[in-house]
Amino acid sequence: MGEKTKTNEVIAALVNAMRAEDYDVRSGVCEALVRIGEKAATNKVIAALVNAMRDGYWSVRAVALEALG
């Protein structure tokens, strides 16, 4: 399994974790996507981050905004 495949699997898992009930998990996912950087810039990730901008918790919105640049 190549690095790209592993990265894509991690990114897919993070996008799924954006649906977690715990806002700390959602915020942590956004932070992880910031650290991954441009490799994470897929349509699904961008859509999840845009959706996170409507999150009920300011901390999730703030990190999503940072991730979107």
N, CA, C, O and CB atoms as a CASP TS submission, in Angstrom:
PFRMAT TS
TARGET T0000
AUTHOR 0000-0000-0000
METHOD Language model
MODEL 1
PARENT N/A
ATOM      1  N   MET     1       0.844  -1.166   0.000  1.00  0.00           N
ATOM      2  CA  MET     1       0.000   0.000   0.000  1.00  0.00           C
ATOM      3  C   MET     1       0.892   1.232   0.000  1.00  0.00           C
ATOM      4  O   MET     1       1.776   1.361   0.847  1.00  0.00           O
ATOM      5  CB  MET     1      -0.961  -0.004   1.211  1.00  0.00           C
ATOM      6  N   GLY     2       0.665   2.134  -0.941  1.00  0.00           N
ATOM      7  CA  GLY     2       1.494   3.316  -1.060  1.00  0.00           C
ATOM      8  C   GLY     2       1.096   4.419  -0.109  1.00  0.00           C
ATOM      9  O   GLY     2       0.037   4.380   0.518  1.00  0.00           O
ATOM     10  N   GLU     3       1.972   5.408  -0.015  1.00  0.00           N
ATOM     11  CA  GLU     3       1.724   6.546   0.874  1.00  0.00           C
ATOM     12  C   GLU     3       0.451   7.287   0.483  1.00  0.00           C
ATOM     13  O   GLU     3      -0.319   7.700   1.350  1.00  0.00           O
ATOM     14  CB  GLU     3       2.915   7.507   0.854  1.00  0.00           C
ATOM     15  N   LYS     4       0.228   7.457  -0.821  1.00  0.00           N
ATOM     16  CA  LYS     4      -0.962   8.174  -1.280  1.00  0.00           C
ATOM     17  C   LYS     4      -2.235   7.442  -0.865  1.00  0.00           C
ATOM     18  O   LYS     4      -3.204   8.071  -0.441  1.00  0.00           O
ATOM     19  CB  LYS     4      -0.927   8.349  -2.805  1.00  0.00           C
ATOM     20  N   THR     5      -2.234   6.125  -0.986  1.00  0.00           N
ATOM     21  CA  THR     5      -3.397   5.334  -0.592  1.00  0.00           C
ATOM     22  C   THR     5      -3.658   5.471   0.898  1.00  0.00           C
ATOM     23  O   THR     5      -4.805   5.637   1.312  1.00  0.00           O
ATOM     24  CB  THR     5      -3.198   3.860  -0.961  1.00  0.00           C
ATOM     25  N   LYS     6      -2.612   5.403   1.708  1.00  0.00           N
ATOM     26  CA  LYS     6      -2.756   5.550   3.158  1.00  0.00           C
ATOM     27  C   LYS     6      -3.283   6.933   3.505  1.00  0.00           C
ATOM     28  O   LYS     6      -4.168   7.071   4.350  1.00  0.00           O
ATOM     29  CB  LYS     6      -1.414   5.301   3.864  1.00  0.00           C
ATOM     30  N   THR     7      -2.743   7.957   2.855  1.00  0.00           N
ATOM     31  CA  THR     7      -3.193   9.324   3.101  1.00  0.00           C
ATOM     32  C   THR     7      -4.662   9.465   2.746  1.00  0.00           C
ATOM     33  O   THR     7      -5.423  10.075   3.496  1.00  0.00           O
ATOM     34  CB  THR     7      -2.353  10.328   2.299  1.00  0.00           C
ATOM     35  N   ASN     8      -5.070   8.909   1.614  1.00  0.00           N
ATOM     36  CA  ASN     8      -6.472   8.984   1.201  1.00  0.00           C
ATOM     37  C   ASN     8      -7.387   8.278   2.194  1.00  0.00           C
ATOM     38  O   ASN     8      -8.494   8.747   2.458  1.00  0.00           O
ATOM     39  CB  ASN     8      -6.648   8.377  -0.186  1.00  0.00           C
ATOM     40  N   GLU     9      -6.934   7.157   2.746  1.00  0.00           N
ATOM     41  CA  GLU     9      -7.728   6.440   3.747  1.00  0.00           C
ATOM     42  C   GLU     9      -7.872   7.261   5.025  1.00  0.00           C
ATOM     43  O   GLU     9      -8.948   7.308   5.621  1.00  0.00           O
ATOM     44  CB  GLU     9      -7.087   5.082   4.065  1.00  0.00           C
ATOM     45  N   VAL    10      -6.795   7.900   5.437  1.00  0.00           N
ATOM     46  CA  VAL    10      -6.840   8.750   6.631  1.00  0.00           C
ATOM     47  C   VAL    10      -7.785   9.920   6.398  1.00  0.00           C
ATOM     48  O   VAL    10      -8.595  10.249   7.265  1.00  0.00           O
ATOM     49  CB  VAL    10      -5.424   9.264   6.999  1.00  0.00           C
ATOM     50  N   ILE    11      -7.688  10.542   5.247  1.00  0.00           N
ATOM     51  CA  ILE    11      -8.553  11.676   4.931  1.00  0.00           C
ATOM     52  C   ILE    11     -10.016  11.242   4.914  1.00  0.00           C
ATOM     53  O   ILE    11     -10.874  11.953   5.439  1.00  0.00           O
ATOM     54  CB  ILE    11      -8.161  12.295   3.575  1.00  0.00           C
ATOM     55  N   ALA    12     -10.313  10.097   4.325  1.00  0.00           N
ATOM     56  CA  ALA    12     -11.692   9.590   4.296  1.00  0.00           C
ATOM     57  C   ALA    12     -12.210   9.344   5.714  1.00  0.00           C
ATOM     58  O   ALA    12     -13.363   9.652   6.017  1.00  0.00           O
ATOM     59  CB  ALA    12     -11.773   8.287   3.469  1.00  0.00           C
ATOM     60  N   ALA    13     -11.367   8.794   6.573  1.00  0.00           N
ATOM     61  CA  ALA    13     -11.763   8.555   7.964  1.00  0.00           C
ATOM     62  C   ALA    13     -12.017   9.872   8.691  1.00  0.00           C
ATOM     63  O   ALA    13     -12.945   9.972   9.494  1.00  0.00           O
ATOM     64  CB  ALA    13     -10.682   7.744   8.700  1.00  0.00           C
ATOM     65  N   LEU    14     -11.197  10.878   8.411  1.00  0.00           N
ATOM     66  CA  LEU    14     -11.388  12.185   9.038  1.00  0.00           C
ATOM     67  C   LEU    14     -12.693  12.829   8.581  1.00  0.00           C
ATOM     68  O   LEU    14     -13.418  13.407   9.391  1.00  0.00           O
ATOM     69  CB  LEU    14     -10.207  13.106   8.718  1.00  0.00           C
ATOM     70  N   VAL    15     -12.992  12.733   7.296  1.00  0.00           N
ATOM     71  CA  VAL    15     -14.252  13.295   6.788  1.00  0.00           C
ATOM     72  C   VAL    15     -15.431  12.619   7.491  1.00  0.00           C
ATOM     73  O   VAL    15     -16.387  13.293   7.874  1.00  0.00           O
ATOM     74  CB  VAL    15     -14.360  13.117   5.237  1.00  0.00           C
ATOM     75  N   ASN    16     -15.374  11.312   7.661  1.00  0.00           N
ATOM     76  CA  ASN    16     -16.441  10.603   8.376  1.00  0.00           C
ATOM     77  C   ASN    16     -16.533  11.059   9.825  1.00  0.00           C
ATOM     78  O   ASN    16     -17.628  11.155  10.378  1.00  0.00           O
ATOM     79  CB  ASN    16     -16.210   9.091   8.320  1.00  0.00           C
ATOM     80  N   ALA    17     -15.397  11.340  10.440  1.00  0.00           N
ATOM     81  CA  ALA    17     -15.376  11.772  11.839  1.00  0.00           C
ATOM     82  C   ALA    17     -15.948  13.173  12.024  1.00  0.00           C
ATOM     83  O   ALA    17     -16.258  13.566  13.148  1.00  0.00           O
ATOM     84  CB  ALA    17     -13.960  11.728  12.372  1.00  0.00           C
ATOM     85  N   MET    18     -16.091  13.921  10.953  1.00  0.00           N
ATOM     86  CA  MET    18     -16.699  15.255  11.047  1.00  0.00           C
ATOM     87  C   MET    18     -18.162  15.162  11.479  1.00  0.00           C
ATOM     88  O   MET    18     -18.753  16.172  11.858  1.00  0.00           O
ATOM     89  CB  MET    18     -16.594  15.991   9.696  1.00  0.00           C
ATOM     90  N   ARG    19     -18.749  13.979  11.430  1.00  0.00           N
ATOM     91  CA  ARG    19     -20.140  13.778  11.836  1.00  0.00           C
ATOM     92  C   ARG    19     -20.259  13.382  13.306  1.00  0.00           C
ATOM     93  O   ARG    19     -21.358  13.102  13.785  1.00  0.00           O
ATOM     94  CB  ARG    19     -20.788  12.714  10.964  1.00  0.00           C
ATOM     95  N   ALA    20     -19.152  13.356  14.016  1.00  0.00           N
ATOM     96  CA  ALA    20     -19.166  12.950  15.428  1.00  0.00           C
ATOM     97  C   ALA    20     -20.026  13.899  16.253  1.00  0.00           C
ATOM     98  O   ALA    20     -20.116  15.090  15.957  1.00  0.00           O
ATOM     99  CB  ALA    20     -17.732  12.908  15.997  1.00  0.00           C
ATOM    100  N   GLU    21     -20.653  13.360  17.283  1.00  0.00           N
ATOM    101  CA  GLU    21     -21.467  14.200  18.166  1.00  0.00           C
ATOM    102  C   GLU    21     -20.606  15.124  19.020  1.00  0.00           C
ATOM    103  O   GLU    21     -21.023  16.237  19.340  1.00  0.00           O
ATOM    104  CB  GLU    21     -22.338  13.330  19.066  1.00  0.00           C
ATOM    105  N   ASP    22     -19.425  14.681  19.385  1.00  0.00           N
ATOM    106  CA  ASP    22     -18.536  15.437  20.267  1.00  0.00           C
ATOM    107  C   ASP    22     -17.848  16.557  19.483  1.00  0.00           C
ATOM    108  O   ASP    22     -17.143  16.299  18.507  1.00  0.00           O
ATOM    109  CB  ASP    22     -17.481  14.501  20.915  1.00  0.00           C
ATOM    110  N   TYR    23     -18.059  17.792  19.916  1.00  0.00           N
ATOM    111  CA  TYR    23     -17.470  18.921  19.197  1.00  0.00           C
ATOM    112  C   TYR    23     -15.948  18.916  19.271  1.00  0.00           C
ATOM    113  O   TYR    23     -15.287  19.425  18.365  1.00  0.00           O
ATOM    114  CB  TYR    23     -18.006  20.229  19.751  1.00  0.00           C
ATOM    115  N   ASP    24     -15.380  18.349  20.335  1.00  0.00           N
ATOM    116  CA  ASP    24     -13.919  18.260  20.422  1.00  0.00           C
ATOM    117  C   ASP    24     -13.361  17.368  19.319  1.00  0.00           C
ATOM    118  O   ASP    24     -12.281  17.628  18.788  1.00  0.00           O
ATOM    119  CB  ASP    24     -13.493  17.725  21.799  1.00  0.00           C
ATOM    120  N   VAL    25     -14.096  16.320  18.979  1.00  0.00           N
ATOM    121  CA  VAL    25     -13.675  15.435  17.887  1.00  0.00           C
ATOM    122  C   VAL    25     -13.733  16.200  16.571  1.00  0.00           C
ATOM    123  O   VAL    25     -12.791  16.148  15.781  1.00  0.00           O
ATOM    124  CB  VAL    25     -14.570  14.160  17.822  1.00  0.00           C
ATOM    125  N   ARG    26     -14.835  16.908  16.331  1.00  0.00           N
ATOM    126  CA  ARG    26     -14.970  17.670  15.081  1.00  0.00           C
ATOM    127  C   ARG    26     -13.884  18.735  14.966  1.00  0.00           C
ATOM    128  O   ARG    26     -13.321  18.938  13.890  1.00  0.00           O
ATOM    129  CB  ARG    26     -16.359  18.327  14.999  1.00  0.00           C
ATOM    130  N   SER    27     -13.594  19.408  16.065  1.00  0.00           N
ATOM    131  CA  SER    27     -12.540  20.420  16.066  1.00  0.00           C
ATOM    132  C   SER    27     -11.177  19.778  15.805  1.00  0.00           C
ATOM    133  O   SER    27     -10.366  20.317  15.051  1.00  0.00           O
ATOM    134  CB  SER    27     -12.525  21.180  17.405  1.00  0.00           C
ATOM    135  N   GLY    28     -10.932  18.637  16.424  1.00  0.00           N
ATOM    136  CA  GLY    28      -9.675  17.919  16.215  1.00  0.00           C
ATOM    137  C   GLY    28      -9.500  17.461  14.782  1.00  0.00           C
ATOM    138  O   GLY    28      -8.392  17.470  14.247  1.00  0.00           O
ATOM    139  N   VAL    29     -10.601  17.058  14.163  1.00  0.00           N
ATOM    140  CA  VAL    29     -10.548  16.658  12.753  1.00  0.00           C
ATOM    141  C   VAL    29     -10.127  17.842  11.895  1.00  0.00           C
ATOM    142  O   VAL    29      -9.275  17.706  11.016  1.00  0.00           O
ATOM    143  CB  VAL    29     -11.918  16.109  12.282  1.00  0.00           C
ATOM    144  N   CYS    30     -10.718  18.992  12.146  1.00  0.00           N
ATOM    145  CA  CYS    30     -10.340  20.188  11.382  1.00  0.00           C
ATOM    146  C   CYS    30      -8.858  20.500  11.569  1.00  0.00           C
ATOM    147  O   CYS    30      -8.166  20.837  10.609  1.00  0.00           O
ATOM    148  CB  CYS    30     -11.195  21.400  11.810  1.00  0.00           C
ATOM    149  N   GLU    31      -8.372  20.388  12.803  1.00  0.00           N
ATOM    150  CA  GLU    31      -6.953  20.637  13.066  1.00  0.00           C
ATOM    151  C   GLU    31      -6.071  19.644  12.318  1.00  0.00           C
ATOM    152  O   GLU    31      -5.028  20.016  11.781  1.00  0.00           O
ATOM    153  CB  GLU    31      -6.667  20.561  14.569  1.00  0.00           C
ATOM    154  N   ALA    32      -6.488  18.390  12.284  1.00  0.00           N
ATOM    155  CA  ALA    32      -5.717  17.375  11.557  1.00  0.00           C
ATOM    156  C   ALA    32      -5.671  17.704  10.069  1.00  0.00           C
ATOM    157  O   ALA    32      -4.637  17.529   9.424  1.00  0.00           O
ATOM    158  CB  ALA    32      -6.323  15.972  11.774  1.00  0.00           C
ATOM    159  N   LEU    33      -6.776  18.175   9.530  1.00  0.00           N
ATOM    160  CA  LEU    33      -6.813  18.529   8.109  1.00  0.00           C
ATOM    161  C   LEU    33      -5.905  19.722   7.818  1.00  0.00           C
ATOM    162  O   LEU    33      -5.301  19.799   6.748  1.00  0.00           O
ATOM    163  CB  LEU    33      -8.252  18.843   7.671  1.00  0.00           C
ATOM    164  N   VAL    34      -5.808  20.653   8.771  1.00  0.00           N
ATOM    165  CA  VAL    34      -4.872  21.777   8.621  1.00  0.00           C
ATOM    166  C   VAL    34      -3.450  21.237   8.527  1.00  0.00           C
ATOM    167  O   VAL    34      -2.670  21.684   7.686  1.00  0.00           O
ATOM    168  CB  VAL    34      -5.001  22.782   9.812  1.00  0.00           C
ATOM    169  N   ARG    35      -3.111  20.286   9.378  1.00  0.00           N
ATOM    170  CA  ARG    35      -1.754  19.728   9.398  1.00  0.00           C
ATOM    171  C   ARG    35      -1.434  18.935   8.135  1.00  0.00           C
ATOM    172  O   ARG    35      -0.303  18.957   7.649  1.00  0.00           O
ATOM    173  CB  ARG    35      -1.575  18.836  10.617  1.00  0.00           C
ATOM    174  N   ILE    36      -2.432  18.238   7.609  1.00  0.00           N
ATOM    175  CA  ILE    36      -2.209  17.472   6.377  1.00  0.00           C
ATOM    176  C   ILE    36      -1.965  18.419   5.212  1.00  0.00           C
ATOM    177  O   ILE    36      -1.176  18.119   4.316  1.00  0.00           O
ATOM    178  CB  ILE    36      -3.415  16.548   6.076  1.00  0.00           C
ATOM    179  N   GLY    37      -2.631  19.545   5.225  1.00  0.00           N
ATOM    180  CA  GLY    37      -2.395  20.575   4.214  1.00  0.00           C
ATOM    181  C   GLY    37      -3.027  20.275   2.870  1.00  0.00           C
ATOM    182  O   GLY    37      -4.131  19.736   2.793  1.00  0.00           O
ATOM    183  N   GLU    38      -2.318  20.627   1.819  1.00  0.00           N
ATOM    184  CA  GLU    38      -2.859  20.548   0.467  1.00  0.00           C
ATOM    185  C   GLU    38      -3.247  19.138   0.052  1.00  0.00           C
ATOM    186  O   GLU    38      -4.123  18.964  -0.795  1.00  0.00           O
ATOM    187  CB  GLU    38      -1.865  21.092  -0.504  1.00  0.00           C
ATOM    188  N   LYS    39      -2.610  18.132   0.633  1.00  0.00           N
ATOM    189  CA  LYS    39      -2.968  16.749   0.304  1.00  0.00           C
ATOM    190  C   LYS    39      -4.431  16.468   0.645  1.00  0.00           C
ATOM    191  O   LYS    39      -5.054  15.585   0.055  1.00  0.00           O
ATOM    192  CB  LYS    39      -2.052  15.763   1.052  1.00  0.00           C
ATOM    193  N   ALA    40      -4.974  17.223   1.600  1.00  0.00           N
ATOM    194  CA  ALA    40      -6.347  17.005   2.045  1.00  0.00           C
ATOM    195  C   ALA    40      -7.364  17.802   1.242  1.00  0.00           C
ATOM    196  O   ALA    40      -8.565  17.692   1.487  1.00  0.00           O
ATOM    197  CB  ALA    40      -6.474  17.356   3.499  1.00  0.00           C
ATOM    198  N   ALA    41      -6.909  18.589   0.301  1.00  0.00           N
ATOM    199  CA  ALA    41      -7.807  19.484  -0.438  1.00  0.00           C
ATOM    200  C   ALA    41      -8.575  18.734  -1.523  1.00  0.00           C
ATOM    201  O   ALA    41      -8.289  18.868  -2.713  1.00  0.00           O
ATOM    202  CB  ALA    41      -7.012  20.636  -1.065  1.00  0.00           C
ATOM    203  N   THR    42      -9.554  17.942  -1.090  1.00  0.00           N
ATOM    204  CA  THR    42     -10.434  17.252  -2.027  1.00  0.00           C
ATOM    205  C   THR    42     -11.819  17.878  -1.926  1.00  0.00           C
ATOM    206  O   THR    42     -12.104  18.617  -0.984  1.00  0.00           O
ATOM    207  CB  THR    42     -10.486  15.714  -1.736  1.00  0.00           C
ATOM    208  N   ASN    43     -12.668  17.588  -2.886  1.00  0.00           N
ATOM    209  CA  ASN    43     -14.023  18.138  -2.859  1.00  0.00           C
ATOM    210  C   ASN    43     -14.770  17.730  -1.595  1.00  0.00           C
ATOM    211  O   ASN    43     -15.482  18.548  -1.011  1.00  0.00           O
ATOM    212  CB  ASN    43     -14.802  17.685  -4.090  1.00  0.00           C
ATOM    213  N   LYS    44     -14.621  16.479  -1.161  1.00  0.00           N
ATOM    214  CA  LYS    44     -15.309  16.009   0.045  1.00  0.00           C
ATOM    215  C   LYS    44     -14.809  16.732   1.288  1.00  0.00           C
ATOM    216  O   LYS    44     -15.599  17.089   2.162  1.00  0.00           O
ATOM    217  CB  LYS    44     -15.121  14.502   0.211  1.00  0.00           C
ATOM    218  N   VAL    45     -13.511  16.946   1.367  1.00  0.00           N
ATOM    219  CA  VAL    45     -12.938  17.642   2.522  1.00  0.00           C
ATOM    220  C   VAL    45     -13.404  19.090   2.546  1.00  0.00           C
ATOM    221  O   VAL    45     -13.811  19.598   3.591  1.00  0.00           O
ATOM    222  CB  VAL    45     -11.395  17.577   2.492  1.00  0.00           C
ATOM    223  N   ILE    46     -13.346  19.745   1.410  1.00  0.00           N
ATOM    224  CA  ILE    46     -13.780  21.140   1.346  1.00  0.00           C
ATOM    225  C   ILE    46     -15.250  21.250   1.719  1.00  0.00           C
ATOM    226  O   ILE    46     -15.630  22.155   2.463  1.00  0.00           O
ATOM    227  CB  ILE    46     -13.539  21.725  -0.060  1.00  0.00           C
ATOM    228  N   ALA    47     -16.082  20.346   1.217  1.00  0.00           N
ATOM    229  CA  ALA    47     -17.508  20.358   1.560  1.00  0.00           C
ATOM    230  C   ALA    47     -17.714  20.147   3.059  1.00  0.00           C
ATOM    231  O   ALA    47     -18.556  20.808   3.667  1.00  0.00           O
ATOM    232  CB  ALA    47     -18.260  19.272   0.767  1.00  0.00           C
ATOM    233  N   ALA    48     -16.954  19.237   3.656  1.00  0.00           N
ATOM    234  CA  ALA    48     -17.067  18.984   5.096  1.00  0.00           C
ATOM    235  C   ALA    48     -16.640  20.207   5.901  1.00  0.00           C
ATOM    236  O   ALA    48     -17.254  20.527   6.918  1.00  0.00           O
ATOM    237  CB  ALA    48     -16.217  17.768   5.496  1.00  0.00           C
ATOM    238  N   LEU    49     -15.594  20.889   5.452  1.00  0.00           N
ATOM    239  CA  LEU    49     -15.129  22.090   6.154  1.00  0.00           C
ATOM    240  C   LEU    49     -16.113  23.241   5.998  1.00  0.00           C
ATOM    241  O   LEU    49     -16.349  23.990   6.946  1.00  0.00           O
ATOM    242  CB  LEU    49     -13.753  22.511   5.636  1.00  0.00           C
ATOM    243  N   VAL    50     -16.680  23.383   4.824  1.00  0.00           N
ATOM    244  CA  VAL    50     -17.701  24.423   4.617  1.00  0.00           C
ATOM    245  C   VAL    50     -18.895  24.133   5.526  1.00  0.00           C
ATOM    246  O   VAL    50     -19.445  25.047   6.140  1.00  0.00           O
ATOM    247  CB  VAL    50     -18.152  24.487   3.112  1.00  0.00           C
ATOM    248  N   ASN    51     -19.291  22.880   5.612  1.00  0.00           N
ATOM    249  CA  ASN    51     -20.383  22.492   6.498  1.00  0.00           C
ATOM    250  C   ASN    51     -20.020  22.780   7.954  1.00  0.00           C
ATOM    251  O   ASN    51     -20.877  23.194   8.734  1.00  0.00           O
ATOM    252  CB  ASN    51     -20.721  21.003   6.315  1.00  0.00           C
ATOM    253  N   ALA    52     -18.764  22.565   8.324  1.00  0.00           N
ATOM    254  CA  ALA    52     -18.307  22.834   9.691  1.00  0.00           C
ATOM    255  C   ALA    52     -18.384  24.319  10.027  1.00  0.00           C
ATOM    256  O   ALA    52     -18.425  24.688  11.201  1.00  0.00           O
ATOM    257  CB  ALA    52     -16.875  22.336   9.878  1.00  0.00           C
ATOM    258  N   MET    53     -18.403  25.161   9.019  1.00  0.00           N
ATOM    259  CA  MET    53     -18.535  26.604   9.263  1.00  0.00           C
ATOM    260  C   MET    53     -19.914  26.942   9.840  1.00  0.00           C
ATOM    261  O   MET    53     -20.115  28.043  10.352  1.00  0.00           O
ATOM    262  CB  MET    53     -18.301  27.392   7.958  1.00  0.00           C
ATOM    263  N   ARG    54     -20.859  26.008   9.759  1.00  0.00           N
ATOM    264  CA  ARG    54     -22.194  26.197  10.328  1.00  0.00           C
ATOM    265  C   ARG    54     -22.367  25.436  11.644  1.00  0.00           C
ATOM    266  O   ARG    54     -23.477  25.335  12.165  1.00  0.00           O
ATOM    267  CB  ARG    54     -23.256  25.750   9.327  1.00  0.00           C
ATOM    268  N   ASP    55     -21.273  24.904  12.176  1.00  0.00           N
ATOM    269  CA  ASP    55     -21.317  24.129  13.415  1.00  0.00           C
ATOM    270  C   ASP    55     -21.801  25.006  14.567  1.00  0.00           C
ATOM    271  O   ASP    55     -21.581  26.218  14.573  1.00  0.00           O
ATOM    272  CB  ASP    55     -19.927  23.534  13.738  1.00  0.00           C
ATOM    273  N   GLY    56     -22.455  24.388  15.530  1.00  0.00           N
ATOM    274  CA  GLY    56     -22.959  25.121  16.682  1.00  0.00           C
ATOM    275  C   GLY    56     -21.887  25.574  17.665  1.00  0.00           C
ATOM    276  O   GLY    56     -22.164  26.366  18.566  1.00  0.00           O
ATOM    277  N   TYR    57     -20.681  25.083  17.498  1.00  0.00           N
ATOM    278  CA  TYR    57     -19.588  25.432  18.411  1.00  0.00           C
ATOM    279  C   TYR    57     -18.570  26.316  17.698  1.00  0.00           C
ATOM    280  O   TYR    57     -18.094  25.993  16.609  1.00  0.00           O
ATOM    281  CB  TYR    57     -18.903  24.156  18.959  1.00  0.00           C
ATOM    282  N   TRP    58     -18.250  27.433  18.336  1.00  0.00           N
ATOM    283  CA  TRP    58     -17.342  28.398  17.708  1.00  0.00           C
ATOM    284  C   TRP    58     -15.965  27.802  17.454  1.00  0.00           C
ATOM    285  O   TRP    58     -15.310  28.148  16.471  1.00  0.00           O
ATOM    286  CB  TRP    58     -17.210  29.638  18.580  1.00  0.00           C
ATOM    287  N   SER    59     -15.514  26.892  18.349  1.00  0.00           N
ATOM    288  CA  SER    59     -14.170  26.330  18.186  1.00  0.00           C
ATOM    289  C   SER    59     -14.070  25.510  16.905  1.00  0.00           C
ATOM    290  O   SER    59     -13.035  25.525  16.239  1.00  0.00           O
ATOM    291  CB  SER    59     -13.802  25.460  19.397  1.00  0.00           C
ATOM    292  N   VAL    60     -15.129  24.799  16.557  1.00  0.00           N
ATOM    293  CA  VAL    60     -15.143  24.028  15.313  1.00  0.00           C
ATOM    294  C   VAL    60     -15.132  24.983  14.126  1.00  0.00           C
ATOM    295  O   VAL    60     -14.388  24.783  13.166  1.00  0.00           O
ATOM    296  CB  VAL    60     -16.383  23.093  15.251  1.00  0.00           C
ATOM    297  N   ARG    61     -15.960  26.020  14.195  1.00  0.00           N
ATOM    298  CA  ARG    61     -16.009  27.007  13.097  1.00  0.00           C
ATOM    299  C   ARG    61     -14.659  27.687  12.907  1.00  0.00           C
ATOM    300  O   ARG    61     -14.225  27.897  11.774  1.00  0.00           O
ATOM    301  CB  ARG    61     -17.093  28.069  13.373  1.00  0.00           C
ATOM    302  N   ALA    62     -13.989  28.034  14.007  1.00  0.00           N
ATOM    303  CA  ALA    62     -12.705  28.735  13.919  1.00  0.00           C
ATOM    304  C   ALA    62     -11.638  27.874  13.248  1.00  0.00           C
ATOM    305  O   ALA    62     -10.888  28.364  12.403  1.00  0.00           O
ATOM    306  CB  ALA    62     -12.235  29.150  15.312  1.00  0.00           C
ATOM    307  N   VAL    63     -11.565  26.606  13.617  1.00  0.00           N
ATOM    308  CA  VAL    63     -10.546  25.735  13.033  1.00  0.00           C
ATOM    309  C   VAL    63     -10.897  25.404  11.583  1.00  0.00           C
ATOM    310  O   VAL    63     -10.006  25.274  10.744  1.00  0.00           O
ATOM    311  CB  VAL    63     -10.400  24.439  13.860  1.00  0.00           C
ATOM    312  N   ALA    64     -12.195  25.268  11.284  1.00  0.00           N
ATOM    313  CA  ALA    64     -12.608  25.028   9.895  1.00  0.00           C
ATOM    314  C   ALA    64     -12.218  26.217   9.025  1.00  0.00           C
ATOM    315  O   ALA    64     -11.757  26.041   7.897  1.00  0.00           O
ATOM    316  CB  ALA    64     -14.139  24.774   9.808  1.00  0.00           C
ATOM    317  N   LEU    65     -12.400  27.417   9.543  1.00  0.00           N
ATOM    318  CA  LEU    65     -12.013  28.619   8.805  1.00  0.00           C
ATOM    319  C   LEU    65     -10.514  28.627   8.549  1.00  0.00           C
ATOM    320  O   LEU    65     -10.070  28.956   7.449  1.00  0.00           O
ATOM    321  CB  LEU    65     -12.428  29.884   9.571  1.00  0.00           C
ATOM    322  N   GLU    66      -9.735  28.269   9.560  1.00  0.00           N
ATOM    323  CA  GLU    66      -8.279  28.184   9.391  1.00  0.00           C
ATOM    324  C   GLU    66      -7.923  27.154   8.316  1.00  0.00           C
ATOM    325  O   GLU    66      -7.045  27.388   7.486  1.00  0.00           O
ATOM    326  CB  GLU    66      -7.596  27.817  10.732  1.00  0.00           C
ATOM    327  N   ALA    67      -8.608  26.022   8.341  1.00  0.00           N
ATOM    328  CA  ALA    67      -8.325  24.965   7.366  1.00  0.00           C
ATOM    329  C   ALA    67      -8.652  25.409   5.944  1.00  0.00           C
ATOM    330  O   ALA    67      -7.955  25.047   4.997  1.00  0.00           O
ATOM    331  CB  ALA    67      -9.115  23.703   7.709  1.00  0.00           C
ATOM    332  N   LEU    68      -9.706  26.188   5.805  1.00  0.00           N
ATOM    333  CA  LEU    68     -10.097  26.665   4.478  1.00  0.00           C
ATOM    334  C   LEU    68      -9.177  27.776   3.981  1.00  0.00           C
ATOM    335  O   LEU    68      -9.146  28.082   2.790  1.00  0.00           O
ATOM    336  CB  LEU    68     -11.538  27.160   4.503  1.00  0.00           C
ATOM    337  N   GLY    69      -8.438  28.367   4.894  1.00  0.00           N
ATOM    338  CA  GLY    69      -7.452  29.365   4.511  1.00  0.00           C
ATOM    339  C   GLY    69      -8.028  30.717   4.433  1.00  0.00           C
ATOM    340  O   GLY    69      -7.319  31.673   4.120  1.00  0.00           O
TER
END
